[in-house]
Amino acid sequence: MQQLRLLHFVIDRLRGVETPAPDLALVELQRIGFATGLTALAAELAVADFADDLQPYLRDQREQVALRVDRFRPIIGRVLAALAAVDVPATPVKGAELINGIWQSAAARPMSDVDVIVPPQLRAQAAAALVAEGFTCDGSSAHEDTFLAWGDGSVGRTDGEAAEHNGRIEIHPGWGEFIHGYVVRGSPIEAHTSVQELCGTECARLDLNGVTASVIGHLSSTVVRCEVRAVNVVDVWFCDAAGVDWSSVETLLDDSDPRLAGPGLWLASRLLPSVVPQHLVDRQVDRLPQSARRRLAGTEPSATLRDSSSRTTLGWRQAFAARTAERAAVLRQMARSKRVRL
């Protein structure tokens, strides 16, 4: 699996292991690089080790990702300031935190959006504040309100990152992740935040343990959807390298839906051996429905990676559904899927 080859190369280089660069054709690197989100980091770590004909593309991707990160930094500050002005507590998560002190090569961490959690009861006030700040509303669903800081919302480039492509802002009413037509909820985060500055504005920031729990939660949701971007596995590596306390992460995950814990830890344990304590992995996987545990036990990590050409089967999706309403949501969503796998 070519995506895993690039991921293993990146992880080895982060660990100081001089693994040879993958031997790929340019079209293959473009395809797997965009799917994994790892081309900028691969270029940062070892661009000269790749074939000569691949190096211009890798350098371009490193530049494009760095430009996007630089463009997002003031947007993070503007979003947080707009929410603070109307007394909406805001907690940035995912990329907004990872590029600010966790990723050692922050300019190589691709960002498609700014994710911010707000209290569910203040969702409408948050949306109004962002519109007043000049951001364009781009959609709303049960689990998020989306805005554009720049761009027109179109698909854009499909062979790599582009600085001018859409800069999105996603406002989440509480910690939740969309799976197969329904939303699963994470731990209440208020007790794990403190008022700190980020990008020039004070906000309710999670500590490293809280950020890591949210990273695991997001990774878990992509495992269940079989839409994993390998960059989100690298997020776990950087959280561990930054000194996360896994016992504190466990406490947060214990209070979260098991589908925001077990699947991501399962994948991390398979792709990042010795990073996550195995007892934590086992305990959180054991919380999953038996049908989900069986599915994971018979699945290779490569099968959960992003593949735009196929979709998961009804059996896979129903294995992770825990309630009647969720199973009904799966059936509604499944009716719209044409290609299946797993």
C-alpha positions as CSV (number, residue, x, y, z in Angstrom):
1,M,0.0,0.0,0.0
2,Q,1.7,3.2,-1.2
3,Q,0.1,5.5,1.3
4,L,1.6,3.3,4.1
5,R,5.0,3.4,2.5
6,L,5.0,7.2,2.6
7,L,3.7,7.2,6.2
8,H,6.4,4.7,7.4
9,F,9.1,6.7,5.6
10,V,8.0,9.9,7.4
11,I,7.7,8.2,10.8
12,D,11.1,6.6,10.4
13,R,12.7,9.9,9.5
14,L,11.1,11.6,12.4
15,R,12.6,8.9,14.6
16,G,16.0,9.4,13.0
17,V,16.0,6.2,11.0
18,E,17.5,6.6,7.5
19,T,14.9,4.7,5.6
20,P,15.2,5.1,1.8
21,A,12.7,7.4,0.1
22,P,9.8,5.5,-1.6
23,D,10.4,4.9,-5.3
24,L,7.4,6.4,-6.9
25,A,6.3,7.9,-10.2
26,L,5.2,11.5,-10.1
27,V,1.6,10.7,-10.7
28,E,1.7,8.2,-7.8
29,L,3.3,10.7,-5.4
30,Q,0.6,13.3,-6.4
31,R,-2.2,10.9,-5.7
32,I,-0.9,9.4,-2.4
33,G,0.6,12.7,-1.3
34,F,-2.8,14.5,-1.5
35,A,-4.6,11.5,0.1
36,T,-2.1,11.4,3.0
37,G,-1.3,15.0,3.5
38,L,2.3,14.1,4.0
39,T,4.1,15.6,1.0
40,A,5.1,18.8,2.8
41,L,6.5,17.0,5.8
42,A,8.3,14.5,3.6
43,A,9.9,17.4,1.7
44,E,10.8,19.1,5.0
45,L,12.5,15.9,6.3
46,A,14.3,14.6,3.2
47,V,13.5,16.2,-0.1
48,A,17.0,15.5,-1.5
49,D,16.5,11.8,-1.0
50,F,13.7,11.5,-3.5
51,A,14.2,11.0,-7.2
52,D,15.2,14.2,-9.0
53,D,11.9,14.4,-11.0
54,L,9.9,14.3,-7.7
55,Q,11.8,17.1,-5.9
56,P,10.1,20.1,-7.7
57,Y,6.7,18.8,-6.8
58,L,7.7,18.2,-3.2
59,R,9.2,21.6,-2.8
60,D,6.1,23.2,-4.3
61,Q,3.9,21.3,-1.8
62,R,6.1,22.4,1.1
63,E,5.8,26.0,-0.1
64,Q,2.0,25.7,-0.6
65,V,1.4,24.2,2.8
66,A,3.6,26.8,4.5
67,L,1.7,29.6,2.8
68,R,-1.6,28.1,3.9
69,V,-0.4,27.9,7.5
70,D,0.8,31.5,7.4
71,R,-2.5,32.6,6.0
72,F,-4.5,30.7,8.6
73,R,-2.7,32.1,11.6
74,P,-4.3,35.6,11.5
75,I,-7.6,33.9,10.7
76,I,-7.4,32.0,13.9
77,G,-6.9,35.2,15.8
78,R,-9.8,37.0,14.0
79,V,-12.2,34.1,14.7
80,L,-11.3,33.9,18.4
81,A,-11.5,37.7,18.8
82,A,-14.9,37.8,17.1
83,L,-16.3,35.2,19.4
84,A,-14.7,36.8,22.5
85,A,-16.4,40.1,21.6
86,V,-19.8,38.5,22.0
87,D,-18.9,36.5,25.1
88,V,-18.9,33.1,23.4
89,P,-16.3,30.8,25.0
90,A,-14.2,29.3,22.2
91,T,-11.8,26.3,22.2
92,P,-9.6,25.8,19.2
93,V,-8.8,22.2,18.3
94,K,-7.0,20.1,15.7
95,G,-4.8,22.1,13.3
96,A,-5.2,25.4,15.1
97,E,-3.5,23.9,18.2
98,L,-1.2,21.5,16.4
99,I,0.6,24.2,14.5
100,N,1.1,26.2,17.7
101,G,3.7,24.3,19.7
102,I,3.0,20.6,19.0
103,W,4.1,19.9,15.5
104,Q,7.9,20.5,15.4
105,S,7.6,21.4,11.7
106,A,4.5,23.5,12.0
107,A,4.8,24.9,8.5
108,A,4.6,21.4,7.0
109,R,1.3,20.5,8.7
110,P,-1.5,20.9,6.1
111,M,-4.6,22.8,7.2
112,S,-7.9,22.9,5.4
113,D,-9.8,24.7,8.1
114,V,-9.9,26.2,11.6
115,D,-11.9,24.1,14.0
116,V,-13.4,25.8,17.1
117,I,-15.7,24.3,19.7
118,V,-18.3,26.5,21.3
119,P,-21.1,25.8,23.8
120,P,-24.1,24.4,21.9
121,Q,-26.4,26.9,23.4
122,L,-24.3,29.7,22.0
123,R,-24.1,28.3,18.5
124,A,-26.3,31.0,16.9
125,Q,-24.4,33.8,18.5
126,A,-21.1,32.4,17.3
127,A,-22.4,32.2,13.7
128,A,-23.7,35.7,13.8
129,A,-20.4,37.0,15.1
130,L,-18.4,35.4,12.3
131,V,-20.8,36.8,9.7
132,A,-20.4,40.2,11.3
133,E,-16.6,39.8,11.1
134,G,-16.9,39.3,7.4
135,F,-16.7,35.6,6.9
136,T,-19.0,34.0,4.4
137,C,-21.4,31.3,5.6
138,D,-20.9,28.2,3.6
139,G,-23.2,25.7,5.2
140,S,-24.7,24.3,8.4
141,S,-25.4,20.7,9.6
142,A,-26.1,19.0,12.9
143,H,-22.4,18.9,13.9
144,E,-20.9,22.2,12.5
145,D,-21.5,25.6,10.9
146,T,-19.0,26.3,8.1
147,F,-17.6,29.6,6.9
148,L,-15.1,30.7,4.3
149,A,-12.3,33.1,5.1
150,W,-11.2,32.9,1.5
151,G,-12.1,30.9,-1.6
152,D,-15.4,30.1,-3.4
153,G,-16.1,26.7,-1.9
154,S,-15.3,24.8,-5.1
155,V,-13.4,21.5,-5.2
156,G,-10.1,23.1,-6.4
157,R,-6.8,21.3,-7.0
158,T,-6.9,17.5,-6.7
159,D,-3.2,16.7,-7.1
160,G,-1.9,18.6,-4.0
161,E,-2.3,21.5,-1.7
162,A,-2.8,25.1,-2.9
163,A,-2.4,28.2,-0.9
164,E,-5.4,30.0,-2.7
165,H,-7.8,27.1,-2.1
166,N,-10.7,27.5,0.3
167,G,-9.8,28.6,3.8
168,R,-12.6,27.2,5.9
169,I,-13.8,27.9,9.5
170,E,-15.8,25.2,11.2
171,I,-17.7,26.0,14.4
172,H,-18.7,22.9,16.4
173,P,-21.5,23.0,19.0
174,G,-19.6,20.9,21.6
175,W,-17.1,18.1,20.9
176,G,-18.7,15.8,18.3
177,E,-17.7,13.9,15.2
178,F,-19.9,13.0,12.2
179,I,-19.7,9.3,11.3
180,H,-22.3,7.6,9.1
181,G,-25.2,10.0,9.0
182,Y,-25.1,10.7,12.8
183,V,-23.0,12.5,15.4
184,V,-21.2,10.9,18.3
185,R,-20.1,13.0,21.3
186,G,-16.9,13.5,23.1
187,S,-16.2,14.4,26.7
188,P,-17.3,17.8,28.0
189,I,-14.1,19.9,27.6
190,E,-14.7,22.9,29.9
191,A,-12.9,21.3,32.9
192,H,-9.8,20.7,30.7
193,T,-9.3,24.2,29.4
194,S,-7.6,27.3,30.8
195,V,-7.6,30.9,29.5
196,Q,-4.5,31.4,27.4
197,E,-3.5,33.4,24.4
198,L,-3.5,31.9,20.9
199,C,-2.6,34.0,17.8
200,G,-2.9,37.2,19.8
201,T,-6.3,36.5,21.5
202,E,-7.2,34.9,24.8
203,C,-9.4,31.9,24.6
204,A,-10.2,28.6,26.4
205,R,-7.4,26.4,25.3
206,L,-7.0,22.7,25.9
207,D,-3.8,21.5,27.4
208,L,-1.7,18.9,25.5
209,N,-3.7,16.0,27.0
210,G,-7.0,17.5,25.9
211,V,-5.6,18.3,22.4
212,T,-4.4,14.7,22.1
213,A,-7.8,13.3,23.1
214,S,-9.4,15.4,20.4
215,V,-6.8,14.2,17.9
216,I,-7.7,10.6,18.9
217,G,-11.4,11.4,18.6
218,H,-11.0,12.8,15.1
219,L,-8.8,10.0,14.0
220,S,-11.3,7.5,15.4
221,S,-14.1,9.0,13.4
222,T,-12.1,8.7,10.2
223,V,-11.3,5.1,10.9
224,V,-15.0,4.3,11.3
225,R,-15.6,6.1,8.0
226,C,-12.5,4.6,6.4
227,E,-11.3,8.0,5.4
228,V,-8.1,8.2,7.3
229,R,-5.5,10.8,6.2
230,A,-2.1,9.6,7.3
231,V,-1.2,13.1,8.5
232,N,-3.7,12.5,11.4
233,V,-1.6,9.5,12.5
234,V,1.4,11.7,12.5
235,D,-0.6,14.1,14.7
236,V,-0.6,11.4,17.3
237,W,3.2,10.9,17.0
238,F,3.8,14.6,17.5
239,C,1.5,14.7,20.6
240,D,3.4,11.9,22.1
241,A,6.8,13.5,21.3
242,A,5.6,16.7,22.9
243,G,5.2,14.8,26.2
244,V,1.5,13.9,26.5
245,D,0.4,12.2,29.7
246,W,-1.5,9.2,28.3
247,S,-3.2,8.5,31.7
248,S,-4.8,11.9,31.5
249,V,-5.9,11.3,27.9
250,E,-7.5,8.1,29.1
251,T,-9.6,10.0,31.6
252,L,-10.9,12.2,28.8
253,L,-11.6,9.3,26.5
254,D,-13.4,7.4,29.3
255,D,-16.0,10.2,29.3
256,S,-16.3,10.1,25.5
257,D,-18.3,7.9,23.2
258,P,-16.1,4.8,22.7
259,R,-16.3,5.3,18.9
260,L,-14.2,8.4,19.5
261,A,-11.5,6.4,21.3
262,G,-11.1,2.8,20.4
263,P,-10.8,3.0,16.6
264,G,-8.2,5.7,16.6
265,L,-6.1,4.0,19.3
266,W,-6.4,0.7,17.4
267,L,-5.0,2.3,14.3
268,A,-2.3,4.2,16.2
269,S,-1.2,1.0,17.9
270,R,-0.9,-0.7,14.5
271,L,1.0,2.1,12.7
272,L,2.9,3.6,15.6
273,P,4.1,0.6,17.7
274,S,5.1,1.6,21.3
275,V,3.7,5.1,21.1
276,V,0.4,4.5,22.8
277,P,0.3,2.3,25.9
278,Q,-1.2,-1.0,24.9
279,H,-3.3,-1.3,28.0
280,L,-5.0,2.0,27.0
281,V,-5.6,0.7,23.5
282,D,-7.1,-2.6,24.8
283,R,-9.3,-0.9,27.3
284,Q,-10.8,1.6,24.8
285,V,-11.3,-1.0,22.1
286,D,-13.1,-3.2,24.6
287,R,-15.6,-0.5,25.1
288,L,-16.7,-0.7,21.5
289,P,-19.7,-2.8,20.4
290,Q,-18.8,-6.4,19.9
291,S,-19.6,-6.2,16.2
292,A,-17.1,-3.2,15.8
293,R,-14.4,-5.1,17.7
294,R,-14.8,-8.0,15.4
295,R,-14.6,-5.8,12.3
296,L,-11.4,-4.1,13.5
297,A,-9.8,-7.5,14.4
298,G,-10.3,-8.7,10.8
299,T,-9.1,-5.4,9.2
300,E,-5.8,-4.3,7.9
301,P,-4.9,-0.6,8.6
302,S,-4.5,0.1,4.9
303,A,-8.2,-0.7,4.4
304,T,-9.1,2.4,6.6
305,L,-7.1,4.9,4.6
306,R,-8.8,7.5,2.3
307,D,-9.9,6.1,-1.0
308,S,-12.2,8.3,-3.0
309,S,-13.1,5.5,-5.4
310,S,-15.0,3.3,-2.9
311,R,-17.2,3.4,0.1
312,T,-17.7,1.1,3.1
313,T,-20.3,-1.7,3.1
314,L,-23.6,-1.7,5.0
315,G,-22.2,-4.4,7.3
316,W,-19.2,-2.3,8.2
317,R,-21.3,0.8,8.9
318,Q,-23.9,-1.0,11.0
319,A,-21.1,-2.7,13.0
320,F,-20.3,0.7,14.6
321,A,-23.9,1.9,15.0
322,A,-25.1,1.5,18.6
323,R,-28.7,2.7,18.5
324,T,-31.8,2.3,16.4
325,A,-31.7,5.9,15.2
326,E,-28.1,5.4,14.2
327,R,-28.9,2.3,12.2
328,A,-31.6,4.1,10.4
329,A,-29.2,7.0,9.6
330,V,-26.8,4.4,8.2
331,L,-29.5,3.1,5.9
332,R,-30.4,6.5,4.7
333,Q,-26.8,7.4,4.0
334,M,-26.1,4.0,2.4
335,A,-28.8,4.5,-0.1
336,R,-26.6,7.3,-1.6
337,S,-23.4,5.3,-1.8
338,K,-22.7,3.5,-5.1
339,R,-19.3,1.9,-4.5
340,V,-18.5,-0.2,-1.5
341,R,-15.5,-1.9,0.2
342,L,-14.9,-3.7,3.5
